[in-house]
């Protein structure tokens, strides 16, 4: 591949990946829900589609050409025409691009963006996403006072006898009265309200069960992947004799470092020392 084309490919990847990196970082957030993930993915795809335009490519091409000129790279060249294999040749004349600009606009830039957008669409259009999104929509729409008949029927088909749907439908009507000032925008808002409202969790038992079901399903596998990465750092060759119980405790502390920072170490030390009399005599009091 020519030097200019290599440089152009790197620059185009950077221009696209700087956008998709924002989505990748957001998806690793522990508080991310599937509805939020799909909404943010749609926003990122809209941004990529805006780049897929004549004006978008012209700007990128000008920047690449200017940078290539500053670096004294060779001028872009049209790729050598290749005759298609006989089994794939249907007799039609292949499209002939008039210049390098037109060729790379269609075959490189547009094709690259279409691939990225299609992969994101495929990732967030799976059936499992729709099932969990229906649960979130039921809770958020019901809390906003909107009808949820269709979504509730879909949940009934999916989870069958796991809920008392007559009771759930009634409790969803009551749920909206807990949000008199402003409607919730996330499931966290609903959780906070149910906790703060005295007796609300006992009144809306089926809603609480549905809410728990939505919260225990992670939006991504980032947390699990972090656990496996942490295991590799904790279970080293120097710790080959570590038992399973101790490994579980260390891994739990490693994965929840934010909570670990809030612990009172003096209180932990005091609890450890007071476990038996020998420790008390050796360490004293804290």
C-alpha positions as CSV (number, residue, x, y, z in Angstrom):
1,X,0.0,0.0,0.0
2,X,1.2,3.5,-0.8
3,X,2.5,5.8,1.9
4,X,-0.3,8.3,1.5
5,X,-2.9,5.6,1.7
6,X,-1.4,4.3,4.9
7,X,-1.4,7.7,6.4
8,X,-4.9,8.4,5.3
9,X,-6.1,5.1,6.8
10,X,-4.6,6.0,10.2
11,X,-6.1,9.5,10.2
12,X,-9.6,8.2,9.2
13,X,-9.5,5.6,12.0
14,X,-8.5,8.2,14.5
15,X,-11.4,10.5,13.4
16,X,-13.9,7.7,13.8
17,X,-12.5,5.9,16.9
18,X,-12.4,9.2,18.8
19,X,-16.2,9.2,18.5
20,X,-16.8,5.5,19.3
21,X,-14.3,5.7,22.2
22,X,-16.8,7.9,24.0
23,X,-19.5,5.2,23.7
24,X,-17.0,2.5,24.8
25,X,-16.0,4.4,27.9
26,X,-19.7,5.1,28.8
27,X,-20.6,1.4,28.4
28,X,-18.1,0.5,31.1
29,X,-19.9,2.6,33.7
30,X,-21.3,0.4,36.5
31,X,-24.5,2.5,36.6
32,X,-25.2,2.2,32.9
33,X,-28.6,0.7,32.0
34,X,-29.6,-0.9,28.7
35,X,-32.0,1.8,27.8
36,X,-29.3,4.4,28.4
37,X,-26.8,2.4,26.5
38,X,-29.1,2.1,23.5
39,X,-30.0,5.8,23.6
40,X,-26.3,6.8,23.7
41,X,-25.5,4.3,20.9
42,X,-28.1,5.9,18.8
43,X,-26.6,9.3,19.4
44,X,-23.1,8.1,18.4
45,X,-24.5,6.5,15.3
46,X,-26.2,9.8,14.4
47,X,-22.8,11.5,14.7
48,X,-21.1,8.9,12.5
49,X,-23.9,9.3,9.9
50,X,-23.3,13.1,9.9
51,X,-19.7,12.4,9.0
52,X,-20.8,10.3,6.1
53,X,-21.4,13.2,3.8
54,X,-19.7,15.1,1.0
55,X,-18.8,18.0,3.3
56,X,-17.6,15.6,6.0
57,X,-15.2,13.8,3.7
58,X,-14.1,17.0,2.0
59,X,-12.9,18.4,5.4
60,X,-11.1,15.2,6.2
61,X,-9.5,14.9,2.8
62,X,-8.2,18.5,3.0
63,X,-6.7,17.9,6.5
64,X,-5.1,14.6,5.3
65,X,-3.7,16.3,2.2
66,X,-2.3,19.2,4.2
67,X,-0.7,16.9,6.7
68,X,0.7,14.6,4.0
69,X,2.2,17.7,2.2
70,X,3.8,18.8,5.5
71,X,5.3,15.4,5.9
72,X,6.4,15.3,2.3
73,X,4.5,12.1,1.5
74,X,3.9,10.9,-2.0
75,X,0.7,12.0,-3.8
76,X,-2.3,9.6,-3.7
77,X,-2.6,7.2,-6.6
78,X,-5.5,5.2,-8.0
79,X,-5.2,1.4,-7.2
80,X,-4.3,-0.9,-10.0
81,X,-7.4,-2.3,-11.7
82,X,-7.8,-6.0,-11.1
83,X,-9.8,-8.3,-13.2
84,X,-12.4,-10.2,-11.1
85,X,-12.3,-14.0,-10.9
86,X,-14.2,-15.7,-13.6
87,X,-16.6,-17.3,-11.1
88,X,-17.5,-13.8,-9.8
89,X,-17.5,-12.0,-13.2
90,X,-21.1,-11.4,-14.3
91,X,-20.0,-9.5,-17.4
92,X,-20.9,-6.0,-16.2
93,X,-18.4,-3.3,-16.5
94,X,-17.0,-2.3,-13.1
95,X,-17.5,1.3,-12.0
96,X,-14.7,3.6,-13.0
97,X,-13.9,6.4,-10.5
98,X,-12.7,9.6,-12.1
99,X,-10.0,10.4,-9.5
100,X,-8.6,9.4,-6.1
101,X,-10.8,11.7,-4.2
102,X,-14.0,10.1,-5.4
103,X,-12.6,6.6,-5.0
104,X,-11.6,7.0,-1.4
105,X,-14.8,8.9,-0.6
106,X,-16.9,5.8,-1.6
107,X,-14.6,2.8,-1.2
108,X,-12.7,3.9,2.0
109,X,-14.5,6.6,4.0
110,X,-18.2,5.6,3.3
111,X,-17.4,1.9,3.5
112,X,-15.6,2.3,6.8
113,X,-18.4,4.3,8.4
114,X,-21.1,1.9,7.2
115,X,-19.2,-1.0,8.7
116,X,-18.9,0.7,12.1
117,X,-22.5,1.8,12.2
118,X,-23.7,-1.7,11.1
119,X,-21.7,-3.3,13.9
120,X,-23.1,-1.0,16.5
121,X,-26.6,-1.5,15.2
122,X,-26.2,-5.3,15.3
123,X,-24.9,-5.2,18.8
124,X,-27.8,-3.2,20.2
125,X,-30.6,-4.8,18.2
126,X,-30.5,-8.3,19.7
127,X,-33.6,-9.8,21.1
128,X,-32.2,-10.0,24.7
129,X,-31.8,-6.2,24.7
130,X,-35.4,-5.7,23.7
131,X,-36.6,-7.9,26.6
132,X,-34.8,-5.9,29.2
133,X,-35.6,-2.6,27.6
134,X,-39.3,-3.5,27.8
135,X,-38.9,-3.8,31.6
136,X,-37.3,-0.4,32.0
137,X,-39.9,1.2,29.7
138,X,-42.7,-0.3,31.8
139,X,-41.3,1.2,35.0
140,X,-40.4,4.6,33.6
141,X,-43.6,5.0,31.6
142,X,-45.8,3.9,34.5
143,X,-44.0,6.3,36.8
144,X,-44.6,9.1,34.3
145,X,-48.3,8.3,34.2
146,X,-48.3,6.8,30.7
147,X,-50.0,3.6,29.6
148,X,-48.0,0.4,29.6
149,X,-50.5,-2.2,28.3
150,X,-48.4,-3.3,25.3
151,X,-45.1,-3.5,27.2
152,X,-46.8,-5.4,30.1
153,X,-48.2,-8.0,27.7
154,X,-44.7,-8.6,26.2
155,X,-43.3,-9.1,29.7
156,X,-46.1,-11.5,30.5
157,X,-45.2,-13.6,27.4
158,X,-41.5,-13.6,28.3
159,X,-41.7,-14.3,32.1
160,X,-45.0,-16.2,32.0
161,X,-45.9,-17.1,35.7
162,X,-43.2,-15.2,37.4
163,X,-45.5,-12.3,38.3
164,X,-49.1,-11.7,39.3
165,X,-49.8,-9.4,36.3
166,X,-53.2,-8.2,37.6
167,X,-51.6,-7.0,40.8
168,X,-48.6,-5.6,38.9
169,X,-50.9,-3.6,36.6
170,X,-52.7,-2.1,39.6
171,X,-49.4,-1.3,41.4
172,X,-48.1,0.4,38.3
173,X,-51.1,2.7,38.4
174,X,-50.2,3.6,42.0
175,X,-46.5,4.1,41.2
176,X,-47.1,7.4,39.4
177,X,-48.5,9.0,42.5
178,X,-45.1,8.7,44.2
179,X,-43.7,11.2,41.6
180,X,-46.0,14.2,42.0
181,X,-43.3,16.9,41.3
182,X,-41.3,15.4,38.4
183,X,-41.3,12.2,36.5
184,X,-38.2,9.9,36.9
185,X,-35.7,9.6,34.1
186,X,-33.8,6.6,35.3
187,X,-34.4,3.4,37.3
188,X,-32.1,4.9,40.0
189,X,-34.7,7.7,40.6
190,X,-37.4,5.1,41.1
191,X,-35.2,3.1,43.5
192,X,-34.4,6.3,45.5
193,X,-38.1,7.2,45.8
194,X,-39.2,3.7,46.9
195,X,-36.5,3.7,49.6
196,X,-37.3,7.2,50.8
197,X,-41.1,6.8,50.8
198,X,-42.1,4.9,54.0
199,X,-43.8,1.7,53.3
200,X,-43.7,2.1,49.5
201,X,-41.7,-1.1,49.0
202,X,-44.3,-3.1,51.0
203,X,-47.2,-1.6,49.1
204,X,-45.7,-2.1,45.6
205,X,-44.3,-5.6,46.0
206,X,-44.7,-6.7,42.4
207,X,-43.1,-3.4,41.2
208,X,-40.2,-4.0,43.5
209,X,-39.7,-7.5,42.1
210,X,-39.8,-6.2,38.5
211,X,-37.3,-3.4,39.5
212,X,-34.9,-6.0,41.0
213,X,-35.1,-8.0,37.8
214,X,-34.1,-5.0,35.8
215,X,-31.3,-4.0,38.1
216,X,-29.6,-7.4,38.3
217,X,-29.1,-7.6,34.5
218,X,-25.9,-5.8,33.6
219,X,-25.8,-3.6,30.6
220,X,-22.4,-4.9,29.6
221,X,-19.9,-7.5,30.7
222,X,-17.3,-4.9,31.7
223,X,-17.6,-5.7,35.4
224,X,-17.1,-9.4,34.9
225,X,-14.1,-8.8,32.6
226,X,-12.5,-6.6,35.2
227,X,-12.9,-9.4,37.7
228,X,-11.0,-11.8,35.4
229,X,-8.3,-9.2,34.8
230,X,-8.0,-8.7,38.6
231,X,-7.8,-12.5,39.1
232,X,-4.7,-12.6,36.9
233,X,-3.0,-9.9,39.0
234,X,-4.0,-11.5,42.4
235,X,-3.4,-15.2,41.7
236,X,0.3,-14.9,40.8
237,X,3.1,-17.6,40.9
238,X,4.2,-16.3,44.3
239,X,0.7,-16.9,45.7
240,X,0.2,-20.3,44.2
241,X,-0.8,-21.8,47.6
242,X,-3.6,-19.3,48.3
243,X,-6.8,-20.9,49.3
244,X,-10.2,-20.4,47.5
245,X,-11.7,-18.5,50.4
246,X,-8.9,-16.0,50.7
247,X,-8.8,-15.5,46.9
248,X,-12.5,-14.7,46.9
249,X,-12.1,-12.2,49.7
250,X,-9.1,-10.5,48.0
251,X,-10.9,-10.4,44.6
252,X,-14.0,-8.9,46.3
253,X,-11.9,-6.2,47.8
254,X,-10.1,-5.5,44.5
255,X,-13.4,-5.2,42.5
256,X,-15.0,-2.9,45.0
257,X,-12.2,-0.5,45.8
258,X,-14.5,2.4,45.9
259,X,-16.3,0.9,48.9
260,X,-13.0,-0.2,50.4
261,X,-11.7,3.4,50.5
262,X,-14.7,4.3,52.8
263,X,-14.0,1.7,55.4
264,X,-12.8,2.8,58.9
265,X,-9.5,0.9,59.1
266,X,-9.2,1.5,62.9
267,X,-12.6,-0.2,63.4
268,X,-11.5,-3.1,61.2
269,X,-8.3,-3.5,63.1
270,X,-10.1,-3.3,66.4
271,X,-12.5,-6.1,65.3
272,X,-9.6,-8.2,64.2
273,X,-7.7,-7.7,67.5
274,X,-10.8,-8.4,69.7
275,X,-11.5,-11.7,68.0
276,X,-9.5,-13.6,70.7
277,X,-7.6,-12.9,73.8
278,X,-4.1,-13.7,72.4
279,X,-4.5,-11.0,69.7
280,X,-5.6,-8.5,72.4
281,X,-2.5,-9.1,74.4
282,X,-0.2,-8.9,71.5
283,X,-1.7,-5.9,69.6
284,X,-3.4,-4.0,72.4
285,X,-6.3,-1.7,71.7
286,X,-6.7,0.8,68.8
